Amino acid sequence: MMAARATARRVERLWAGTVARVAVCAMTVLVIAACSTSRPGSWLGPNTATTSAALAPPAVKSVTWLATTTLSRTPTGVMQHFGGISGMDWDPASGTWFLLSDDRSEHAPARFYTARIGISAHGFSSVTIDSVVHMKQADGSLYPGPGQGGDVPDGEALRVDPRNGHLVWTSEGDRRIGLDPWIRRMGRGGELIGQLALPKNLAVHPDQELGSRHNLSLEGLAYTPDGGSYWLAMEAPLYEDGPVPTVDRGAFVRFTRQPVDSPRYAQFAYPVDAIPAPGVAGRRLSDNGVSEILALDRDRLLVVERSGREIGDRLFEFSVRLYEASVDGATDVADVPALREGRFKPMTKRLVLDLNKAGIGRIDNIEAAAWGPRLPDGRRTLILASDDNFAPNQVNQLMIFVIEPY
């Protein structure tokens, strides 16, 4: 990721082993329950009409914040190693939420959590973390951690496949050891089912500046509401597509649209904003990039752009904006080896909400997004979650937003 991950992860290493916190409730109605350490959420079978992807609003006029709560680690139990939430999705058929941690098997084996999240017109009525499920390799073993060799995971996005109820997740790979990003399919018990093909230009090349940058690759995943295609979003540009954003200019990142029943994919150039504000402390680190996407239809996406900047000793401030992006009229750049301004037409985008100007208060490192249940009045909801990087100065936030359609 960018400063939100690349910088805060340095904090994580410095503070490893010191971040267990006693669970506290940010709202009086919040309930955190450690019910199990292994039982995955039940599954009632695929139902395209009731998958989270199918709950996408047809259009977004505005997004309004409703409520925020935080989840904290506990000394023992299911919440002992909770954190790093970078992917999230909801299965309305079973009522289960799935929260993916990006822990690279450093604090505990690579994992996702199952949860029950109660949402009312007034905000969160309850949040219950049911279980932690460890993800498995082809031979049934757990994923290794850094320095152990093999497929070290770095989970960044997770979705429920609307066709069969499987969980599909992405990893950023590790350019330093030549490990490519991936998109894999697993069962709800964490068992590996298979791996999906990835465009060749998203691979890493440790010996040359080509392909995906380290810790800046597959960050977003979204199924279209009809389940016929899925989208993959890069966090930052490929090396050949230009430098990462600065405070003076933005950049172009590749979004891939892949039909589920065809090997032919399309890629489009998404224009990422310049860094909104520079770092002012420490090494003055700052960045901006795409941290998650959701599909509104086959051609339009809700895009989360997240920026982090260093403002104090081991302290980062985050800026988050939501954009509606469209491929209407954009050039398919799948066969364009390098992006250069003027040689293609990028996606268009429209600002939907600047979270830092919405009266929310503190915004942490937002990395996960999912369509949520309808409110009693029929309005649709959007849920965002933050990755605390297991750092002492960050928190695991859950936020509810209400979608106002046209």
C-alpha positions in Angstrom: 0.0 0.0 0.0 1.2 3.5 0.3 1.9 5.5 3.4 -1.2 4.0 4.9 0.5 0.6 4.7 4.1 1.0 3.6 4.8 3.6 6.3 2.6 2.4 9.1 3.9 -1.2 8.7 7.3 0.2 9.8 5.5 1.2 13.0 4.0 -2.3 13.3 7.5 -3.8 13.3 8.7 -1.4 15.9 5.7 -2.0 18.2 5.1 -5.7 17.5 4.0 -7.5 20.6 2.9 -4.4 22.4 -0.5 -3.7 20.8 -2.9 -6.0 22.6 -5.7 -3.8 23.9 -8.7 -4.5 26.1 -11.9 -4.4 24.1 -14.0 -1.3 24.7 -17.3 -0.2 23.3 -17.4 3.0 21.2 -21.2 3.0 21.4 -23.4 1.8 24.2 -25.3 -0.4 21.8 -22.2 -2.2 20.5 -21.6 -5.8 21.6 -18.4 -7.7 20.9 -18.8 -11.4 21.4 -16.0 -14.0 21.2 -18.1 -17.0 20.5 -15.7 -19.4 18.7 -12.1 -19.6 17.3 -12.7 -21.9 14.4 -16.4 -22.2 13.2 -17.0 -20.5 9.9 -20.2 -18.8 9.1 -23.0 -21.0 7.8 -23.9 -20.9 4.2 -27.3 -21.4 2.7 -26.1 -21.7 -0.9 -25.6 -19.2 -3.7 -28.4 -16.8 -4.4 -27.6 -14.1 -6.9 -30.6 -12.1 -6.0 -29.4 -11.7 -2.4 -25.6 -11.3 -2.7 -24.0 -8.2 -1.5 -23.0 -7.3 -5.1 -26.7 -7.4 -6.1 -27.5 -4.7 -3.5 -25.5 -2.1 -5.3 -27.5 1.1 -5.9 -28.3 1.9 -9.5 -26.8 5.3 -9.2 -25.3 7.4 -6.4 -26.5 10.9 -5.9 -24.9 11.4 -2.5 -23.5 9.5 0.4 -24.2 10.5 4.0 -22.4 9.3 7.1 -24.6 7.6 9.7 -22.4 6.0 12.4 -18.9 4.9 13.4 -17.7 2.3 15.9 -14.4 0.7 16.8 -13.3 -2.8 17.5 -10.4 -3.5 19.8 -8.2 -6.5 20.5 -8.4 -8.5 23.7 -5.7 -10.3 25.6 -7.2 -13.7 24.7 -9.9 -15.2 22.6 -11.2 -14.6 19.1 -10.2 -10.9 19.2 -6.7 -11.5 20.4 -5.1 -10.8 17.0 -7.9 -8.9 15.4 -6.8 -6.1 13.1 -5.4 -5.3 9.7 -8.9 -5.4 8.1 -8.3 -4.8 4.4 -11.2 -6.7 2.8 -14.8 -7.2 3.7 -18.1 -8.5 2.2 -21.6 -9.6 3.3 -23.6 -12.6 2.5 -27.3 -11.7 3.0 -28.3 -15.3 2.5 -26.7 -16.4 5.7 -26.4 -13.0 7.4 -22.6 -13.5 7.7 -20.0 -10.8 7.3 -16.5 -11.8 6.2 -13.5 -9.6 7.4 -10.1 -10.3 5.8 -6.9 -9.4 7.7 -3.8 -8.5 5.8 -1.6 -9.9 8.5 1.2 -11.8 6.6 1.2 -14.6 9.2 3.3 -12.4 11.5 1.0 -11.9 14.5 -1.0 -15.1 13.8 -1.6 -17.3 10.7 -3.3 -15.6 7.7 -7.0 -15.4 8.4 -10.4 -13.9 8.0 -13.1 -13.3 10.6 -16.8 -14.0 10.4 -19.2 -11.6 12.0 -22.8 -10.5 12.6 -23.4 -6.8 12.2 -26.7 -5.3 13.2 -27.6 -2.1 11.4 -30.6 0.1 12.2 -31.7 3.6 11.1 -29.8 4.9 14.1 -26.5 3.1 13.4 -24.9 -0.1 14.8 -27.3 -2.1 16.9 -24.7 -4.8 17.5 -21.4 -6.2 16.2 -20.5 -9.8 17.0 -17.3 -11.4 15.9 -18.2 -15.1 15.6 -15.0 -16.8 14.6 -11.5 -16.6 13.1 -10.8 -18.8 10.1 -7.3 -19.6 9.1 -6.7 -19.7 5.3 -5.0 -22.7 3.9 -2.7 -23.7 1.1 -3.3 -26.5 -1.4 -1.9 -29.2 0.9 -4.0 -27.9 3.8 -1.2 -26.2 5.6 -1.3 -22.7 6.9 0.3 -19.9 5.0 3.9 -19.1 6.0 5.2 -15.8 7.3 8.0 -13.6 6.0 11.3 -15.3 5.9 9.8 -18.7 5.9 9.7 -19.1 2.1 6.8 -20.1 -0.1 3.6 -18.1 -0.7 3.6 -15.4 1.9 0.2 -13.9 1.8 -0.7 -10.2 1.9 -4.5 -10.2 1.7 -6.1 -7.0 0.5 -9.6 -7.7 -0.8 -12.4 -10.3 -0.3 -15.7 -11.0 -2.0 -18.4 -13.6 -1.9 -18.7 -15.1 -5.4 -22.4 -14.6 -6.4 -22.4 -17.8 -8.5 -21.4 -20.3 -5.8 -20.9 -18.6 -2.5 -17.1 -19.2 -2.5 -14.8 -16.6 -1.0 -12.5 -14.9 -3.5 -9.5 -12.9 -2.2 -6.5 -11.1 -3.5 -2.9 -10.9 -2.3 -0.4 -8.2 -3.2 2.5 -10.7 -3.5 6.0 -9.7 -2.6 8.3 -8.2 -5.3 11.4 -8.6 -3.1 11.2 -12.4 -3.3 9.6 -12.5 -6.8 6.1 -13.5 -5.5 3.4 -12.4 -7.9 0.1 -10.9 -6.8 -2.8 -13.4 -6.9 -6.5 -13.9 -6.8 -7.6 -17.1 -5.2 -10.8 -18.9 -4.4 -11.5 -20.6 -1.1 -14.2 -22.3 0.9 -15.8 -20.8 4.0 -13.5 -23.0 6.1 -10.5 -21.4 4.5 -9.6 -24.3 2.2 -8.0 -23.4 -1.1 -10.2 -24.2 -4.1 -8.3 -22.7 -6.9 -6.5 -19.7 -8.4 -7.8 -17.3 -11.0 -5.7 -16.1 -14.0 -4.2 -12.7 -13.6 -3.2 -10.4 -16.4 0.5 -10.8 -17.2 1.3 -7.1 -16.9 0.4 -7.2 -13.2 3.2 -9.6 -12.4 6.3 -8.5 -10.5 9.9 -8.3 -11.9 12.4 -8.1 -9.1 15.3 -7.5 -11.4 13.9 -4.6 -13.4 11.4 -1.7 -12.9 8.5 -3.4 -14.7 5.1 -4.5 -13.6 3.7 -4.2 -10.1 5.5 -2.2 -7.4 6.1 -3.7 -4.1 3.2 -3.4 -1.7 1.3 -1.3 -4.2 -0.5 -3.9 -6.4 -3.9 -5.7 -6.1 -5.9 -3.6 -3.6 -9.5 -3.7 -4.8 -11.9 -6.5 -6.0 -15.6 -6.2 -6.9 -18.2 -8.3 -8.6 -20.8 -6.6 -10.9 -24.4 -6.8 -9.6 -25.3 -9.4 -12.2 -22.4 -11.6 -11.2 -21.2 -11.8 -14.8 -17.8 -10.0 -14.3 -15.4 -8.9 -11.6 -13.2 -5.9 -11.3 -9.6 -5.8 -10.0 -8.0 -2.5 -9.0 -4.4 -1.6 -8.6 -3.4 0.7 -5.8 -0.6 2.4 -7.7 0.8 2.6 -11.3 2.8 -0.1 -12.8 6.4 0.9 -13.2 5.9 1.4 -17.0 2.8 3.5 -16.4 4.7 6.3 -14.6 5.6 7.4 -11.1 3.4 7.2 -8.1 1.3 10.4 -7.1 3.1 13.4 -5.6 1.7 16.5 -4.0 2.0 18.2 -7.5 0.4 15.6 -9.7 -1.7 12.5 -9.8 -1.2 9.2 -11.6 -2.9 6.5 -13.7 -3.6 3.1 -12.2 -5.0 0.1 -14.1 -8.5 -1.3 -13.4 -9.2 -4.8 -15.0 -12.6 -6.0 -15.9 -12.8 -9.8 -16.3 -15.8 -11.8 -17.4 -16.3 -14.8 -15.3 -16.8 -17.1 -18.3 -14.2 -15.6 -20.7 -10.4 -15.2 -20.7 -10.7 -11.9 -22.6 -10.3 -9.0 -20.1 -10.3 -5.2 -20.5 -8.2 -2.7 -18.7 -8.8 1.0 -18.1 -6.7 3.8 -16.8 -8.2 5.3 -13.6 -6.9 8.8 -12.7 -5.7 9.0 -9.1 -5.6 12.3 -7.4 -2.4 14.1 -6.3 -1.5 13.7 -2.7 -3.7 16.2 -0.8 -1.2 17.3 1.8 2.5 16.5 2.4 4.0 14.8 5.4 5.2 17.2 8.0 7.1 15.1 10.5 9.6 12.2 10.7 10.6 11.3 7.2 7.7 13.4 5.9 6.1 10.4 4.2 2.9 10.8 2.3 1.0 9.1 -0.5 -2.4 8.6 -2.2 -3.9 5.5 -4.0 -6.9 3.3 -4.5 -7.7 1.2 -1.5 -11.0 -0.5 -2.5 -13.7 -0.6 -5.2 -17.4 -1.6 -5.5 -19.3 -2.1 -8.7 -22.5 -0.1 -9.4 -23.0 -1.9 -12.7 -20.8 -3.3 -15.5 -19.3 0.0 -16.4 -19.4 2.1 -13.2 -17.6 1.8 -9.9 -17.5 3.4 -6.5 -13.8 4.0 -5.8 -12.2 4.6 -2.4 -9.1 6.8 -2.6 -7.1 6.8 0.6 -4.1 9.1 1.4 -1.8 8.9 4.4 0.7 11.5 5.7 3.2 11.5 8.6 2.2 14.2 11.1 4.1 13.1 14.2 6.3 10.4 15.8 4.8 7.1 14.6 1.6 9.1 13.8 -0.2 9.3 10.5 -3.2 11.3 9.3 -5.5 9.9 6.7 -7.7 11.5 4.0 -10.4 9.4 2.2 -12.6 10.3 -0.7 -15.3 8.4 -2.5 -15.6 8.7 -6.3 -18.0 7.3 -8.8 -16.0 6.3 -11.9 -17.1 5.3 -15.3 -15.5 3.6 -18.3 -17.9 5.3 -20.7 -15.7 6.4 -23.6 -12.5 5.3 -22.0 -9.8 3.5 -23.9 -9.2 -0.2 -23.3 -5.5 -0.2 -22.5 -5.1 -4.0 -22.0 -2.8 -4.0 -25.0 -1.1 -0.7 -24.3 2.3 -1.5 -22.9 2.8 1.8 -21.1 0.4 4.6 -20.2 1.3 8.0 -21.4 -1.0 11.0 -21.2 -2.5 11.9 -24.6 -2.4 8.4 -26.0 -5.5 7.1 -24.3 -8.7 8.4 -22.8 -8.9 7.6 -19.0 -12.0 6.8 -17.0 -14.0 9.7 -15.8 -14.8 10.2 -12.1 -17.1 12.3 -9.9 -16.5 13.1 -6.3 -19.3 11.7 -4.2 -18.0 12.3 -0.7 -14.9 13.7 1.0 -15.0 11.9 4.4 -12.7 14.5 6.0 -15.3 17.2 5.3 -18.4 15.1 6.4 -18.3 15.9 10.1 -17.3 12.4 11.0 -14.3 13.2 13.1 -11.2 11.1 13.0 -10.8 9.0 9.9 -8.4 6.0 10.0 -6.8 3.9 7.2 -9.9 2.9 5.2 -9.2 -0.2 3.2 -12.4 -2.3 3.0 -15.9 -1.6 1.7 -19.1 -3.5 1.1 -22.7 -2.9 0.3 -24.8 -3.4 3.4 -28.5 -4.1 4.2 -31.3 -1.8 3.4 -32.6 0.4 6.1 -36.3 0.1 7.2 -37.1 3.0 4.8 -35.6 1.2 1.9 -32.4 3.2 1.5 -29.2 1.2 0.8 -26.1 1.3 3.0 -22.4 1.3 2.5 -20.0 -0.1 5.1 -16.4 0.9 5.3 -13.7 -0.6 7.5 -10.1 0.5 8.4 -6.9 -1.4 8.6 -5.1 -0.4 11.9 -1.8 -1.9 10.7 -1.5 -3.4 14.2 -0.1 0.0 15.2 -0.7 1.6 18.7 -1.9 4.9 17.3 -4.5 3.5 14.9 -7.9 1.9 15.4 -10.2 -0.6 13.7 -13.1 1.5 12.5 -16.5 0.4 11.1 -18.6 3.1 9.4 -22.1 3.1 8.1 -23.1 5.4 5.2 -26.5 5.9 3.6 -26.7 6.0 -0.2 -29.1 8.5 -1.8 -29.9 7.4 -5.4 -30.9 9.6 -8.2 
